[in-house]
Amino acid sequence: MTATPARTRFAPSPTGRLHLGHAFSALTAWDLARTSGGECLLRIEDIDTTRSRAEYEAGIYEDLAWLGLDWPRPVLRQSERLPRYSAALDRLGVLGVTYPCSCTRAEIRAALAAPQEGAAGPTPYPGTCRGRPMSDRRPEDAIRLDLGRALENAGPGLDFTETGPLHPGTHPLDPAALRAWLGDVILGRRDIGIAYHLAVVIDDAEQEITHVVRGVDLWEATPLHRLLQALLGLPEPVWHHHRLIRDEAGKRLAKRDDARALATLRAEGATPDDIRRLVGPTLAPA
């Protein structure tokens, strides 16, 4: 799969019990590391303190150990790293690529209901607060990335490399697609202080992750993550997006689907080998 040892990670959020989809992602990350002579880390993405629970974190360790997986200690926990994320957010502010935003979700929906004067095309956020200086930030504001300024700052020629079976190859960043998919995303949240997009690139860099293994549902976020890495001077990993495990109706599994939770399947007599058979080969072509 890779000629050099891969350093991968499995990074669940402790907001529910792991299910078959999590098992597939964890096994894919561990198998990629193992077959290359590398190692896989476990990271607990618990910055959402409103939903994270200690019992769910304990369940993560229990489920992974039952699958036969092991990881280096200590485990990185995002809730212990908020000052590091804030420093990165401040650095982006110094670069002039962020702005404070006071818009509510209702206001954003209302603004998108009618065409905006001068708008070049659809965008998830209409840019109501774009142009506000960071010096105007209030405690209740979110912090958004000014995508246009960020792209100008990073310069042309950015791309990213994908080794997964669904979109293999080198992909140039498409500014138009970035605007259509994500727009001026929130990097600093009102409720938990930091957003996933910024925390994940900081953690991957500091843990020296060489291959980011995750589901294809995060494919469209990859150009944004590559852009943030360029802005912050972080190393560029390789990405490996895998297929999703779906239910009989074709829907992606969710944590509320207790019937496919690993704890439930284990209680019903399933073995780790049964789980591997249920999810299928991890590194096989699509």
Rosetta silent file (secondary structure, phi, psi, omega in degrees, C-alpha in Angstrom):
SEQUENCE: MTATPARTRFAPSPTGRLHLGHAFSALTAWDLARTSGGECLLRIEDIDTTRSRAEYEAGIYEDLAWLGLDWPRPVLRQSERLPRYSAALDRLGVLGVTYPCSCTRAEIRAALAAPQEGAAGPTPYPGTCRGRPMSDRRPEDAIRLDLGRALENAGPGLDFTETGPLHPGTHPLDPAALRAWLGDVILGRRDIGIAYHLAVVIDDAEQEITHVVRGVDLWEATPLHRLLQALLGLPEPVWHHHRLIRDEAGKRLAKRDDARALATLRAEGATPDDIRRLVGPTLAPA
SCORE:     score description
SCORE:     0.000 S_00000001
   1 L     0.000  -42.684  177.793    0.000    0.000    0.000 S_00000001
   2 L  -143.862  140.730 -174.704    2.855    2.378    0.837 S_00000001
   3 L   -76.419  -21.385 -179.464    6.610    1.982    0.363 S_00000001
   4 L  -116.057  156.157  179.844    7.492    3.778    3.596 S_00000001
   5 L   -57.325  130.944 -179.303    6.129    3.243    7.115 S_00000001
   6 L   -97.262  137.092  173.724    2.787    4.986    7.509 S_00000001
   7 E  -109.606  109.678 -174.994    1.798    6.808   10.677 S_00000001
   8 E  -113.927  179.148  177.357   -1.992    6.828   10.810 S_00000001
   9 E  -152.457  149.837  169.101   -4.633    7.680   13.392 S_00000001
  10 E  -115.253  125.365 -168.967   -8.157    6.761   14.396 S_00000001
  11 L  -129.980   75.083  179.882   -9.881    9.790   15.899 S_00000001
  12 L   -81.010  158.785  172.931  -13.381    9.097   17.249 S_00000001
  13 L  -100.295  133.188 -178.144  -15.555   11.497   19.221 S_00000001
  14 L   -81.686   61.271 -179.102  -16.848   10.136   22.558 S_00000001
  15 L  -116.470   14.021  179.252  -20.462   11.074   21.825 S_00000001
  16 L   169.710  174.525  178.581  -21.850    7.550   21.499 S_00000001
  17 L   -78.506  147.409  178.182  -20.820    3.906   21.187 S_00000001
  18 L   -67.109  143.871  177.666  -18.724    2.802   18.251 S_00000001
  19 E  -120.638 -171.347 -176.338  -20.574    0.990   15.447 S_00000001
  20 H   -59.941  -34.961  178.332  -19.583   -1.051   12.395 S_00000001
  21 H   -63.858  -41.731  175.904  -18.626    2.076   10.453 S_00000001
  22 H   -63.838  -41.177  179.872  -16.187    3.096   13.171 S_00000001
  23 H   -59.601  -42.837 -179.867  -14.796   -0.430   13.251 S_00000001
  24 H   -63.144  -43.285  179.975  -14.146   -0.320    9.510 S_00000001
  25 H   -65.153  -43.782  179.260  -12.363    3.038    9.768 S_00000001
  26 H   -63.163  -45.679 -179.504  -10.270    1.919   12.739 S_00000001
  27 H   -64.513  -37.107  178.143   -9.336   -1.370   11.075 S_00000001
  28 H   -63.507  -45.479  179.427   -8.427    0.439    7.848 S_00000001
  29 H   -63.455  -44.581 -179.527   -6.120    2.841    9.699 S_00000001
  30 H   -66.927  -41.558 -178.371   -4.513    0.028   11.719 S_00000001
  31 H   -66.944  -39.140  178.152   -4.121   -2.254    8.689 S_00000001
  32 H   -62.849  -43.409  178.087   -2.533    0.480    6.577 S_00000001
  33 H   -65.580  -46.005 -175.417   -0.035    1.209    9.345 S_00000001
  34 H   -64.434  -44.468 -177.285    0.654   -2.454   10.080 S_00000001
  35 H   -68.725  -18.027  179.695    1.195   -3.522    6.461 S_00000001
  36 H  -100.793   -1.255 -177.247    3.690   -0.694    5.954 S_00000001
  37 L    79.570   18.945 -179.029    5.615   -1.306    9.159 S_00000001
  38 L  -101.427 -151.893  179.623    4.311    1.888   10.707 S_00000001
  39 E  -144.217  154.637  178.753    2.025    2.664   13.642 S_00000001
  40 E  -116.755  132.938  179.014   -1.511    3.854   14.259 S_00000001
  41 E  -100.717  154.935  170.903   -2.404    6.347   16.975 S_00000001
  42 E  -107.132  131.775  177.008   -5.655    6.791   18.830 S_00000001
  43 E  -127.664  134.773  179.375   -6.906   10.350   19.292 S_00000001
  44 E   -99.870  110.903 -177.738   -9.980   11.343   21.295 S_00000001
  45 L   -92.847   83.873 -171.583  -11.743   14.255   19.595 S_00000001
  46 L  -113.686   30.528  179.639  -13.680   15.515   22.593 S_00000001
  47 L   -70.339  -20.723  176.091  -13.786   19.272   22.003 S_00000001
  48 L   -82.687   81.713 -175.539  -17.584   19.093   21.879 S_00000001
  49 L   -69.035  -15.918  178.580  -17.929   19.052   25.642 S_00000001
  50 L   -72.033  -23.976 -177.067  -21.706   19.419   25.387 S_00000001
  51 L  -118.932  -17.098 -178.629  -22.026   15.895   23.964 S_00000001
  52 L   -71.515  141.497 -179.015  -18.850   14.077   25.022 S_00000001
  53 L  -134.270  141.501 -179.928  -19.236   11.576   27.857 S_00000001
  54 H   -60.609  -36.563 -178.786  -16.667    9.732   29.952 S_00000001
  55 H   -67.883  -30.798  177.061  -18.571    6.466   29.535 S_00000001
  56 H   -72.722  -37.205  176.422  -18.386    6.760   25.758 S_00000001
  57 H   -63.997  -42.653  176.835  -14.639    7.357   25.904 S_00000001
  58 H   -61.339  -36.510  178.261  -14.274    4.270   28.081 S_00000001
  59 H   -65.183  -34.214  176.867  -16.373    2.401   25.527 S_00000001
  60 H   -60.286  -49.351  179.779  -13.972    3.407   22.744 S_00000001
  61 H   -61.121  -41.619 -178.700  -11.041    1.825   24.582 S_00000001
  62 H   -64.115  -47.725 -177.197  -13.094   -1.266   25.354 S_00000001
  63 H   -65.084  -42.881 -178.193  -14.342   -1.761   21.805 S_00000001
  64 H   -68.129  -40.249  177.509  -10.947   -1.239   20.160 S_00000001
  65 H   -63.190  -38.296  177.899   -9.197   -3.570   22.583 S_00000001
  66 H   -63.277  -35.924  177.687  -11.868   -6.205   21.859 S_00000001
  67 L   -70.499  -10.320  179.864  -11.130   -5.848   18.136 S_00000001
  68 L    92.245   17.559 -177.985   -7.494   -6.671   18.934 S_00000001
  69 L   -98.784  148.443  177.713   -6.137   -3.172   18.312 S_00000001
  70 L  -136.374  165.502 -173.756   -3.531   -1.404   20.400 S_00000001
  71 L  -155.356  156.565  177.163   -2.031    2.084   20.345 S_00000001
  72 L   -65.851  150.347  175.023    0.766    4.170   21.893 S_00000001
  73 L  -115.179  153.886   -2.882    0.113    5.925   25.193 S_00000001
  74 L   -76.159  160.237  178.534   -0.716    8.530   26.311 S_00000001
  75 L   -83.696  135.389  176.152   -3.670    9.208   24.053 S_00000001
  76 E   -73.971  130.156  177.654   -4.052   12.753   22.736 S_00000001
  77 E  -119.986  123.616 -173.851   -7.309   14.325   23.900 S_00000001
  78 H   -62.313  -31.001 -177.919   -8.432   17.483   22.127 S_00000001
  79 H   -62.958  -17.462  179.868  -10.079   18.953   25.226 S_00000001
  80 H   -93.669    4.408 -171.595   -6.590   19.342   26.729 S_00000001
  81 L  -124.094   19.211 -176.130   -5.271   21.330   23.759 S_00000001
  82 H   -59.823  -38.868  176.814   -7.555   24.349   23.477 S_00000001
  83 H   -60.400  -34.771  178.732   -4.733   26.897   24.014 S_00000001
  84 H   -65.682  -41.676  179.172   -2.861   25.349   21.071 S_00000001
  85 H   -67.469  -39.548  179.378   -5.885   25.718   18.810 S_00000001
  86 H   -62.779  -37.499  178.456   -6.467   29.282   19.961 S_00000001
  87 H   -63.983  -39.852  177.645   -2.868   30.147   19.095 S_00000001
  88 H   -65.905  -39.787  177.974   -3.367   28.806   15.566 S_00000001
  89 H   -63.608  -40.074  177.206   -6.579   30.799   15.228 S_00000001
  90 H   -63.866  -37.995  179.754   -4.718   33.926   16.352 S_00000001
  91 H   -64.327  -40.528  176.565   -2.018   33.261   13.780 S_00000001
  92 H   -63.719  -34.907  176.484   -4.605   33.113   11.018 S_00000001
  93 H   -63.903  -40.294  177.842   -5.942   36.409   12.309 S_00000001
  94 H   -63.122  -34.782  177.788   -2.497   37.982   12.004 S_00000001
  95 H   -71.003  -13.171  179.361   -2.395   36.766    8.400 S_00000001
  96 L    79.869   26.150 -175.840   -5.627   38.661    7.788 S_00000001
  97 L  -114.106   15.693  175.936   -7.614   35.635    6.629 S_00000001
  98 E  -130.681  162.574  175.053  -10.277   35.503    9.360 S_00000001
  99 E  -152.931  152.463  178.551  -13.129   37.735   10.488 S_00000001
 100 E   -77.695  147.590 -177.304  -15.675   37.765   13.323 S_00000001
 101 E  -135.464  127.604  179.858  -19.242   36.766   12.513 S_00000001
 102 L  -106.538    4.388 -175.299  -22.350   37.493   14.556 S_00000001
 103 L   -68.575  139.110  171.600  -24.865   35.896   12.155 S_00000001
 104 L   -88.455  165.842  177.869  -27.293   33.328   13.484 S_00000001
 105 H   -60.489  -37.861  179.565  -28.304   30.288   11.460 S_00000001
 106 H   -64.308  -39.961  178.711  -31.712   31.862   10.877 S_00000001
 107 H   -66.402  -37.583  178.671  -30.103   35.025    9.519 S_00000001
 108 H   -66.196  -43.292  178.255  -27.900   33.019    7.180 S_00000001
 109 H   -61.790  -40.866  179.735  -30.894   31.077    5.853 S_00000001
 110 H   -64.892  -40.377 -179.201  -32.787   34.322    5.300 S_00000001
 111 H   -66.732  -33.179 -179.213  -29.863   35.895    3.449 S_00000001
 112 H   -79.674   -8.523 -177.571  -29.552   32.882    1.152 S_00000001
 113 L   -73.588  -17.755  179.687  -33.249   33.012    0.275 S_00000001
 114 L  -133.329  151.047  179.583  -32.659   35.847   -2.211 S_00000001
 115 L   -60.026  143.237  177.497  -29.791   36.585   -4.604 S_00000001
 116 L   -96.011  133.907  179.994  -27.040   38.764   -3.176 S_00000001
 117 L   -58.776  127.585  178.200  -25.961   41.777   -5.203 S_00000001
 118 L    82.638    1.199 -178.933  -22.607   41.095   -6.807 S_00000001
 119 L   -69.389  134.437 -178.431  -22.609   37.441   -5.840 S_00000001
 120 L   -85.352  -18.931 -177.539  -20.588   35.333   -8.268 S_00000001
 121 L   174.143 -178.534 -177.445  -22.329   32.074   -7.427 S_00000001
 122 L   -67.212  145.590  175.783  -23.761   29.933   -4.655 S_00000001
 123 L  -150.583  143.644 -178.842  -21.942   29.795   -1.332 S_00000001
 124 L   -61.259  -25.295  178.679  -22.872   28.218    2.004 S_00000001
 125 L  -127.998  129.997 -173.108  -22.388   31.580    3.717 S_00000001
 126 L   -76.652   -3.081  176.083  -23.482   34.852    2.068 S_00000001
 127 L    81.749   24.981 -177.056  -20.634   36.918    3.509 S_00000001
 128 L   -55.813  -42.607 -176.797  -22.753   39.227    5.644 S_00000001
 129 L   -97.393   -0.436 -179.029  -19.943   39.874    8.129 S_00000001
 130 L   -59.147  133.729 -177.235  -17.074   39.571    5.684 S_00000001
 131 L   105.124  -17.776  174.563  -14.876   42.622    5.974 S_00000001
 132 L   -67.165  131.363  178.369  -15.275   43.057    9.719 S_00000001
 133 L   -73.854  155.055  178.019  -11.789   43.378   11.252 S_00000001
 134 H   -63.731  -24.559  176.977  -10.713   40.999   13.987 S_00000001
 135 H   -65.382  -15.071  179.275  -10.346   44.025   16.256 S_00000001
 136 H   -91.316    4.327 -175.513  -14.148   44.239   16.109 S_00000001
 137 L   -64.107  136.389  174.538  -14.545   40.756   17.607 S_00000001
 138 L  -113.805  158.395 -175.664  -17.019   40.362   20.448 S_00000001
 139 L   -56.462  -31.808 -177.398  -17.179   37.422   22.899 S_00000001
 140 L   -85.226   -1.926 -177.452  -20.343   36.052   21.266 S_00000001
 141 L   -77.546  147.404  163.443  -18.895   36.106   17.735 S_00000001
 142 E   -87.018  164.830  177.516  -17.843   33.083   15.737 S_00000001
 143 E  -116.869  122.992 -179.877  -14.636   33.321   13.685 S_00000001
 144 E  -108.022  152.094  170.898  -14.821   32.575    9.970 S_00000001
 145 E   -81.568  127.242  171.445  -12.134   31.943    7.374 S_00000001
 146 L   -81.122   97.267 -170.984  -12.148   34.546    4.619 S_00000001
 147 H   -60.855  -41.656 -179.449  -11.731   31.996    1.862 S_00000001
 148 H   -60.172  -47.980  179.164  -10.865   34.493   -0.841 S_00000001
 149 H   -66.349  -36.137  179.302   -8.086   36.088    1.200 S_00000001
 150 H   -62.854  -43.933  178.995   -6.885   32.676    2.354 S_00000001
 151 H   -64.525  -39.940  177.211   -6.497   31.468   -1.228 S_00000001
 152 H   -63.819  -41.370 -178.481   -4.632   34.654   -2.167 S_00000001
 153 H   -65.884  -41.774 -177.550   -2.343   34.281    0.837 S_00000001
 154 H   -72.191  -28.704 -179.886   -1.543   30.637    0.121 S_00000001
 155 L    84.568  170.842 -176.798   -0.854   31.316   -3.548 S_00000001
 156 L   -77.838  168.181  171.309   -1.494   29.133   -6.622 S_00000001
 157 L    89.778    6.853  178.567   -0.457   25.556   -7.212 S_00000001
 158 L   -72.783  140.741  174.203   -1.772   23.857   -4.081 S_00000001
 159 E  -148.834  176.443  176.373   -2.776   20.233   -4.438 S_00000001
 160 E  -143.983  155.347 -175.817   -3.196   17.109   -2.333 S_00000001
 161 E  -108.896  131.211 -179.055   -2.460   13.428   -2.801 S_00000001
 162 E  -118.487  129.180  178.745   -5.056   10.712   -2.310 S_00000001
 163 L  -108.605   -4.462  179.502   -4.190    7.006   -2.023 S_00000001
 164 L   -67.983  160.666 -174.906   -7.668    5.656   -1.325 S_00000001
 165 L   -73.531  -14.209 -174.025   -9.390    3.493   -3.950 S_00000001
 166 L   -85.657  -36.739 -178.556  -12.236    5.939   -4.617 S_00000001
 167 L  -139.452   56.416 -175.169  -10.283    9.028   -5.810 S_00000001
 168 L   -67.298  149.873  174.855   -6.620    8.034   -6.239 S_00000001
 169 E   122.002 -173.645  178.281   -4.100   10.529   -7.552 S_00000001
 170 E  -100.808  131.354 -173.780   -3.026   14.133   -7.119 S_00000001
 171 E  -122.098  120.428  175.535   -5.819   16.712   -7.010 S_00000001
 172 E   -72.051  147.792  175.574   -5.332   20.462   -7.505 S_00000001
 173 L   -70.940  130.305 -179.465   -7.296   22.760   -5.250 S_00000001
 174 L  -106.133  105.201 -177.979  -10.255   24.198   -7.129 S_00000001
 175 H   -57.139  -38.460 -179.372  -11.183   27.615   -5.678 S_00000001
 176 H   -64.866  -41.007  178.923  -14.641   27.544   -7.286 S_00000001
 177 H   -67.519  -39.113  178.145  -15.387   24.133   -5.793 S_00000001
 178 H   -60.703  -42.654  179.610  -14.112   25.249   -2.396 S_00000001
 179 H   -65.408  -39.428 -177.835  -16.478   28.218   -2.452 S_00000001
 180 H   -72.412  -37.800 -176.525  -19.410   26.053   -3.513 S_00000001
 181 H   -79.400  -44.464 -168.180  -18.753   23.252   -1.024 S_00000001
 182 L  -126.131  -38.426 -179.062  -17.603   25.142    2.048 S_00000001
 183 L    64.011 -148.200  179.882  -17.307   28.890    1.568 S_00000001
 184 L   -82.175   84.563 -173.620  -16.203   30.966    4.564 S_00000001
 185 L   -70.996  156.861  174.687  -16.268   28.159    7.109 S_00000001
 186 E   -80.622  128.063  175.947  -16.349   28.700   10.854 S_00000001
 187 E  -108.171  -28.902  176.117  -13.007   28.006   12.530 S_00000001
 188 E  -117.619  117.349 -174.386  -13.794   29.421   15.961 S_00000001
 189 L   -95.706  149.231  178.408  -17.131   28.349   17.413 S_00000001
 190 L   -65.571  -38.456 -170.403  -19.236   30.206   19.961 S_00000001
 191 L   -84.382  -43.914 -174.552  -20.074   27.086   21.947 S_00000001
 192 L  -117.886    4.014  171.963  -16.868   25.025   22.103 S_00000001
 193 L    89.679  -38.018 -176.774  -14.254   27.572   21.061 S_00000001
 194 L  -140.256  153.179  179.792  -12.756   25.757   18.078 S_00000001
 195 L  -103.048  157.503 -178.668  -14.061   23.939   15.016 S_00000001
 196 H   -52.705  -45.243 -171.888  -13.122   20.488   13.762 S_00000001
 197 H   -57.434  -38.972 -179.570  -11.467   21.771   10.577 S_00000001
 198 H   -80.731  -43.503 -177.928   -8.767   23.693   12.432 S_00000001
 199 H   -59.787  -40.052 -173.677   -8.246   21.267   15.314 S_00000001
 200 H   -68.893  -37.538 -179.971   -7.733   18.290   13.043 S_00000001
 201 H   -72.493  -33.513  176.176   -4.961   19.839   10.939 S_00000001
 202 H   -64.122  -47.367 -177.519   -3.128   21.023   14.063 S_00000001
 203 H   -65.512  -43.650 -179.513   -3.313   17.577   15.641 S_00000001
 204 H   -60.987  -38.501  179.575   -2.306   15.693   12.490 S_00000001
 205 H   -68.540  -46.710 -175.376    0.777   17.882   12.124 S_00000001
 206 H   -72.308  -23.657  175.536    1.872   17.649   15.750 S_00000001
 207 L   -91.271    3.111  177.603    1.329   13.890   15.822 S_00000001
 208 L    56.413   44.766  177.676    3.339   13.581   12.580 S_00000001
 209 L   -73.433  125.514 -179.869    0.542   11.754   10.782 S_00000001
 210 L   -93.749  -28.873 -178.544    1.704   10.725    7.306 S_00000001
 211 E  -132.254  114.743  179.161   -1.566    9.185    6.082 S_00000001
 212 E   -88.425  106.195 -179.058   -4.937   10.628    7.086 S_00000001
 213 E   -98.541  124.501 -179.510   -7.355    7.697    6.971 S_00000001
 214 E  -164.392  172.434 -177.049  -11.042    8.605    7.135 S_00000001
 215 E   -72.283  155.860 -178.201  -14.407    8.119    5.443 S_00000001
 216 H   -68.032  -11.735  175.835  -15.214    9.485    2.018 S_00000001
 217 H   -65.614  -16.113  177.468  -17.876   11.698    3.634 S_00000001
 218 H  -101.082    9.536 -178.791  -14.955   14.013    4.522 S_00000001
 219 H   -56.458  -45.687 -174.845  -13.577   14.090    0.981 S_00000001
 220 H   -71.522  -14.161  175.999  -14.877   17.570    0.236 S_00000001
 221 H   -83.354  -13.938 -173.813  -13.219   18.962    3.379 S_00000001
 222 H   -62.423  -43.589  176.651   -9.762   17.867    2.236 S_00000001
 223 H   -58.458  -37.302  177.264   -9.003   20.934    0.053 S_00000001
 224 H   -63.986  -43.732 -179.867   -9.853   23.153    3.026 S_00000001
 225 H   -64.691  -38.810  176.233   -7.553   21.173    5.291 S_00000001
 226 H   -63.907  -38.650  178.598   -4.759   21.386    2.719 S_00000001
 227 H   -63.949  -45.245  179.045   -5.319   25.161    2.516 S_00000001
 228 H   -62.874  -37.964  176.888   -5.114   25.542    6.302 S_00000001
 229 H   -61.448  -42.567  179.755   -1.905   23.506    6.353 S_00000001
 230 H   -64.850  -42.313 -179.364   -0.368   25.824    3.767 S_00000001
 231 H   -63.507  -37.561 -175.520   -1.424   28.949    5.671 S_00000001
 232 H   -94.362    1.579  179.496    0.012   27.654    8.940 S_00000001
 233 L    67.656   34.930 -177.957    3.178   26.176    7.428 S_00000001
 234 L   -94.752  153.250  179.115    2.248   22.634    8.437 S_00000001
 235 L   -66.121  153.200 -178.417    3.520   19.475    6.702 S_00000001
 236 L   -97.326  117.562  174.405    1.348   17.886    4.034 S_00000001
 237 L   -83.580  178.014  168.212    0.166   14.324    4.699 S_00000001
 238 E   -97.739  145.385  177.893   -1.253   11.863    2.217 S_00000001
 239 E  -105.229  148.387  177.536   -4.993   11.232    2.421 S_00000001
 240 E  -139.593   96.563  179.962   -6.743    7.871    2.242 S_00000001
 241 E   -93.505  128.876 -177.547  -10.535    8.104    2.112 S_00000001
 242 E  -106.875  165.907  177.637  -12.358    4.822    2.448 S_00000001
 243 L   -65.176  164.600  178.617  -15.878    3.717    1.606 S_00000001
 244 L  -101.541  149.416  173.005  -18.668    4.034    4.142 S_00000001
 245 L   -88.912  126.778 -173.900  -20.530    1.220    5.840 S_00000001
 246 E  -121.624  161.853  177.548  -24.232    1.637    5.152 S_00000001
 247 L   -85.248 -174.647 -176.408  -27.474    0.068    6.325 S_00000001
 248 L   -62.779  -25.369  179.217  -29.930   -1.870    4.196 S_00000001
 249 L   -88.179    0.321  179.360  -31.481    1.388    2.947 S_00000001
 250 L    87.924    5.851 -179.659  -28.093    2.714    1.844 S_00000001
 251 L   -87.458  144.981  176.458  -27.803    5.266    4.649 S_00000001
 252 E   -63.527  142.386  179.594  -24.531    5.839    6.479 S_00000001
 253 L   -67.290  146.753  177.668  -24.521    4.338    9.970 S_00000001
 254 L  -124.474  162.036 -178.080  -25.021    6.706   12.903 S_00000001
 255 L   -65.648  -21.368  178.594  -24.215    6.349   16.597 S_00000001
 256 L   -77.152   -6.158  179.962  -27.909    6.145   17.401 S_00000001
 257 L   -83.891   80.035 -173.753  -28.065    2.864   15.436 S_00000001
 258 H   -63.818  -25.938 -177.452  -27.673    0.627   18.487 S_00000001
 259 H   -64.107  -24.422 -179.626  -28.312   -2.549   16.517 S_00000001
 260 H  -109.309   10.779  175.248  -24.919   -2.128   14.820 S_00000001
 261 E   -67.535  141.341 -178.484  -23.031   -0.874   17.876 S_00000001
 262 H   -61.836  -36.670  179.125  -20.001   -3.025   18.600 S_00000001
 263 H   -63.012  -39.538  178.988  -21.069   -3.433   22.224 S_00000001
 264 H   -66.828  -46.142 -179.755  -24.460   -4.755   21.097 S_00000001
 265 H   -63.646  -38.062  178.470  -22.943   -7.149   18.560 S_00000001
 266 H   -64.361  -42.868  179.313  -20.442   -8.367   21.143 S_00000001
 267 H   -64.034  -27.128  179.233  -23.241   -9.016   23.649 S_00000001
 268 L   -85.194    0.108  175.157  -25.033  -11.029   20.973 S_00000001
 269 L   105.177    3.662  179.166  -21.998  -13.283   20.580 S_00000001
 270 L   -66.663  150.736  176.268  -20.127  -11.703   17.678 S_00000001
 271 L  -110.743  165.053  175.122  -16.342  -12.116   17.528 S_00000001
 272 H   -56.393  -36.440  176.503  -13.731   -9.726   16.134 S_00000001
 273 H   -64.222  -35.852  176.221  -13.446  -12.003   13.097 S_00000001
 274 H   -61.615  -40.398 -179.789  -17.202  -11.641   12.603 S_00000001
 275 H   -63.703  -42.563  177.733  -16.790   -7.856   12.558 S_00000001
 276 H   -62.352  -38.615  178.191  -14.111   -8.094    9.884 S_00000001
 277 H   -67.483  -37.792 -178.954  -16.366  -10.281    7.783 S_00000001
 278 H   -66.528  -38.772 -177.001  -19.279   -7.858    8.218 S_00000001
 279 H   -88.208  -21.405  178.740  -17.314   -4.791    7.114 S_00000001
 280 L    86.609  179.049 -176.586  -15.283   -6.494    4.405 S_00000001
 281 L   -60.915  140.994 -176.836  -11.665   -5.990    3.289 S_00000001
 282 L   -86.404  -35.716 -174.435  -10.092   -2.760    4.483 S_00000001
 283 L  -113.023   16.713  179.964   -7.440   -2.156    1.830 S_00000001
 284 L   -77.014  152.897  175.119   -9.115   -3.791   -1.151 S_00000001
 285 L   -59.254  155.471  178.330   -9.812   -1.801   -4.343 S_00000001
 286 L   -65.224    0.000    0.000  -13.267   -0.220   -4.655 S_00000001
